[in-house]
């Protein structure tokens, strides 16, 4: 069965909102902190002082800010984990299913933003790879590549996946890892493998959180079994949050969201990276 492209597209449209969609259709670039100068405008509170044009300010007699175009033709690489933890079910779908829909939504958004986007799916080894390219046809290519791929009850190898990406993508990219972590060993391998991407690439690690796990921490235990469950859940969340903080210390970006918030949060992060000129 093919992944539901219509669902991913609808989620993308909803998440991006009218402002961003208009920008994607009607402008050659979004505005933000890109590298290409676009125009001058009057300073407004909140503008960074480093963007103030002092020469234009002197000429005009009022504070004037430089405005930049957000670059297009950048590279987005999606690394989709097809390992054990992604087999976990939340409501009526697996975490892998949620990752597939998020990947398709991001591919579609990248096409609208004029960026090159590609995909790698991995478990213990790389299962499939779609090199970065531009256009809506690329979303269809990814859809075809995802056909019949299912997650497996094996531990993923972040090291092999990142070695593959480092060898096959020499141009700086936003590497979006869709995965999940619950234990120290898995976190350790992920953290140690990030050095394979930095500093050439910018990693964005997206973990799919489990609402039941957080509920177990919040609930008041009424017996020893519930107390034990709460203790385990607290330890898992502690390790998870520590790993996400370490990712940011290593120069990456981290996002921990539920399946319901996955697509809008991911697309908002993509837009924010573009607006801030991080690539």
C-alpha positions as CSV (number, residue, x, y, z in Angstrom):
1,X,0.0,0.0,0.0
2,X,1.4,3.4,-0.9
3,X,1.8,6.0,1.8
4,X,-1.0,8.5,1.9
5,X,0.3,11.5,-0.1
6,X,-3.0,13.3,0.1
7,X,-2.9,13.2,3.9
8,X,0.7,14.5,4.0
9,X,-0.2,17.2,1.6
10,X,-3.2,18.3,3.6
11,X,-1.1,18.3,6.7
12,X,1.6,20.4,5.0
13,X,-1.0,23.0,3.8
14,X,-2.5,23.3,7.3
15,X,0.9,23.6,9.0
16,X,2.4,26.1,6.7
17,X,-0.6,28.4,6.9
18,X,-1.7,31.1,4.5
19,X,1.3,33.5,5.1
20,X,3.9,30.9,4.1
21,X,2.0,29.5,1.2
22,X,1.5,32.9,-0.3
23,X,5.2,33.6,0.2
24,X,6.1,30.3,-1.5
25,X,3.9,31.0,-4.5
26,X,4.2,34.7,-5.0
27,X,7.8,35.5,-4.1
28,X,11.1,34.3,-5.5
29,X,12.3,33.9,-1.9
30,X,11.0,34.3,1.6
31,X,12.3,37.1,3.7
32,X,14.6,36.5,6.6
33,X,18.2,36.4,7.5
34,X,19.6,35.0,4.3
35,X,22.8,36.1,2.6
36,X,21.3,38.0,-0.4
37,X,20.5,41.7,0.2
38,X,17.0,42.6,-1.0
39,X,16.0,46.1,0.2
40,X,16.0,48.7,2.9
41,X,13.1,49.4,5.2
42,X,12.4,51.4,8.3
43,X,13.6,49.9,11.6
44,X,10.9,48.3,13.7
45,X,11.3,47.1,17.4
46,X,12.7,43.6,17.4
47,X,15.1,44.0,14.4
48,X,18.6,43.0,15.2
49,X,21.1,45.9,15.4
50,X,23.5,44.0,13.2
51,X,21.1,44.5,10.3
52,X,20.8,48.2,10.7
53,X,22.3,50.2,7.8
54,X,24.1,53.1,9.5
55,X,24.9,54.8,6.1
56,X,21.2,54.6,5.1
57,X,20.2,55.7,8.6
58,X,22.4,58.8,8.2
59,X,21.0,59.7,4.8
60,X,17.4,59.2,5.8
61,X,17.6,60.6,9.3
62,X,15.9,57.6,10.8
63,X,16.9,54.0,11.7
64,X,16.9,51.9,8.6
65,X,17.3,48.1,8.4
66,X,18.7,45.9,5.7
67,X,16.3,43.2,4.5
68,X,17.6,40.0,3.1
69,X,16.2,37.3,0.8
70,X,16.0,33.7,2.1
71,X,18.0,31.5,-0.1
72,X,16.6,28.8,-2.3
73,X,18.3,25.9,-3.9
74,X,19.5,24.6,-0.5
75,X,19.6,20.9,0.4
76,X,17.3,19.0,2.8
77,X,18.1,15.4,3.5
78,X,15.6,13.3,5.4
79,X,16.9,10.3,7.3
80,X,14.0,8.0,8.3
81,X,14.7,5.4,11.0
82,X,13.1,2.0,10.2
83,X,14.3,0.3,13.3
84,X,12.7,-1.3,16.3
85,X,11.4,1.7,18.2
86,X,9.6,2.9,15.0
87,X,7.4,-0.2,15.1
88,X,5.7,1.2,18.2
89,X,2.0,2.0,17.7
90,X,0.3,5.2,18.7
91,X,-3.4,5.1,18.2
92,X,-3.9,3.5,14.7
93,X,-0.5,3.9,13.2
94,X,3.2,3.1,13.8
95,X,5.8,5.7,14.5
96,X,7.3,4.8,11.2
97,X,4.0,5.6,9.5
98,X,4.0,9.0,11.2
99,X,7.6,9.5,10.0
100,X,6.6,8.7,6.4
101,X,3.8,11.2,6.4
102,X,6.1,13.9,7.9
103,X,8.8,13.1,5.4
104,X,6.4,13.5,2.5
105,X,5.0,16.8,3.9
106,X,8.6,18.1,4.3
107,X,9.5,17.0,0.7
108,X,6.4,18.9,-0.6
109,X,7.3,22.0,1.4
110,X,10.9,21.9,0.2
111,X,9.7,21.7,-3.4
112,X,7.5,24.8,-2.8
113,X,10.5,26.5,-1.2
114,X,12.7,25.9,-4.2
115,X,15.1,23.6,-2.3
116,X,16.6,20.2,-3.2
117,X,15.4,17.4,-1.0
118,X,16.3,13.7,-0.7
119,X,15.6,10.7,1.5
120,X,17.5,7.8,3.1
121,X,15.7,5.1,5.0
122,X,17.8,2.9,7.3
123,X,17.8,0.1,9.8
124,X,21.0,-1.8,10.4
125,X,21.9,-0.8,6.9
126,X,20.7,1.7,4.3
127,X,17.5,0.4,2.8
128,X,16.8,3.0,0.2
129,X,18.3,6.3,-1.0
130,X,16.8,9.1,-3.1
131,X,19.5,11.7,-3.9
132,X,18.5,15.3,-3.4
133,X,16.7,17.0,-6.3
134,X,14.2,19.8,-6.9
135,X,10.6,19.8,-7.9
136,X,7.3,18.1,-7.1
137,X,8.4,15.1,-9.2
138,X,10.9,14.4,-6.4
139,X,8.1,13.9,-3.9
140,X,6.7,11.3,-6.2
141,X,10.1,9.6,-6.4
142,X,10.2,9.4,-2.6
143,X,6.7,8.1,-2.5
144,X,7.7,5.3,-4.9
145,X,10.9,4.6,-2.8
146,X,8.8,4.2,0.4
147,X,6.5,1.7,-1.2
148,X,6.6,-1.7,0.7
149,X,9.2,-0.5,3.2
150,X,8.3,-1.6,6.7
151,X,10.2,-1.0,10.0
152,X,11.9,-4.1,11.5
153,X,12.5,-5.3,15.1
154,X,16.2,-4.5,14.9
155,X,18.4,-1.7,16.3
156,X,19.1,1.0,13.8
157,X,22.7,2.0,12.9
158,X,23.0,5.8,13.0
159,X,26.7,5.4,12.3
160,X,26.1,3.6,9.0
161,X,23.4,5.9,7.9
162,X,25.4,9.0,8.7
163,X,28.6,7.6,7.1
164,X,26.5,7.0,4.0
165,X,25.1,10.5,3.9
166,X,28.5,12.0,4.6
167,X,30.0,10.1,1.6
168,X,27.1,10.8,-0.7
169,X,26.2,14.4,0.1
170,X,29.2,16.8,-0.1
171,X,27.0,19.9,-0.2
172,X,25.9,21.4,3.1
173,X,22.5,20.2,4.1
174,X,19.8,20.2,6.7
175,X,19.8,16.6,7.8
176,X,16.4,15.8,9.4
177,X,16.5,12.6,11.4
178,X,13.1,11.1,12.1
179,X,13.6,8.6,14.9
180,X,12.9,7.7,18.6
181,X,15.2,7.0,21.6
182,X,14.4,5.5,24.9
183,X,17.5,4.0,26.4
184,X,21.1,5.1,27.1
185,X,22.7,2.8,24.6
186,X,20.6,4.1,21.7
187,X,21.2,7.7,22.7
188,X,24.9,7.1,23.0
189,X,25.2,5.7,19.5
190,X,23.2,8.6,18.1
191,X,25.2,11.2,19.9
192,X,28.6,9.7,19.0
193,X,27.6,9.5,15.3
194,X,26.6,13.1,15.0
195,X,30.2,14.0,14.6
196,X,30.0,12.4,11.1
197,X,27.7,15.2,10.0
198,X,29.1,18.2,11.8
199,X,30.3,20.8,10.9
200,X,29.5,20.3,7.2
201,X,25.8,19.6,7.8
202,X,23.2,20.8,10.2
203,X,21.4,18.0,12.0
204,X,17.8,18.3,13.1
205,X,17.0,15.3,15.3
206,X,13.2,14.8,15.5
207,X,12.1,12.2,18.1
208,X,8.5,11.0,18.3
209,X,7.3,11.1,21.9
210,X,4.8,8.7,23.5
211,X,1.9,10.3,25.3
212,X,1.4,7.2,27.4
213,X,5.0,7.5,28.7
214,X,4.4,11.1,29.8
215,X,1.0,10.1,31.3
216,X,2.7,7.4,33.3
217,X,5.0,10.1,34.9
218,X,2.1,12.4,35.6
219,X,-0.3,9.8,37.1
220,X,-0.4,9.1,40.8
221,X,0.5,5.4,41.2
222,X,-2.0,3.3,43.3
223,X,0.0,0.1,43.6
224,X,3.6,-1.3,43.4
225,X,3.2,-2.1,39.7
226,X,2.1,1.4,38.8
227,X,5.0,2.8,41.0
228,X,7.5,0.7,39.1
229,X,6.0,1.7,35.7
230,X,6.3,5.4,36.8
231,X,9.9,4.9,37.9
232,X,10.9,3.4,34.5
233,X,9.0,6.1,32.6
234,X,10.8,8.8,34.6
235,X,14.2,7.3,33.8
236,X,13.4,7.0,30.1
237,X,12.3,10.6,29.9
238,X,15.4,11.7,31.8
239,X,17.7,10.0,29.4
240,X,15.7,11.2,26.4
241,X,15.8,14.9,27.6
242,X,19.5,14.6,28.4
243,X,20.2,13.3,24.9
244,X,18.2,16.1,23.3
245,X,20.1,18.7,25.3
246,X,23.4,17.1,24.3
247,X,22.4,17.3,20.6
248,X,22.0,21.0,20.9
249,X,25.3,21.4,22.7
250,X,26.9,19.5,19.8
251,X,25.6,22.1,17.4
252,X,22.5,20.3,16.2
253,X,18.8,21.1,16.6
254,X,16.4,18.9,18.5
255,X,12.6,18.5,18.4
256,X,10.6,16.1,20.6
257,X,6.9,16.0,19.5
258,X,3.9,13.8,19.5
259,X,2.6,12.3,16.3
260,X,-0.2,14.8,16.3
261,X,2.2,17.7,16.4
262,X,4.9,16.1,14.2
263,X,4.1,17.7,10.8
264,X,3.4,21.3,11.9
265,X,6.3,21.3,14.3
266,X,8.7,19.9,11.7
267,X,7.6,22.4,9.0
268,X,7.9,25.3,11.4
269,X,11.4,24.2,12.2
270,X,12.3,24.0,8.5
271,X,10.9,27.5,7.9
272,X,12.8,28.8,11.0
273,X,16.1,27.4,9.8
274,X,15.5,29.1,6.4
275,X,14.5,32.4,8.0
276,X,17.5,32.5,10.3
277,X,19.9,31.7,7.5
278,X,21.4,28.6,9.3
279,X,22.2,26.8,6.1
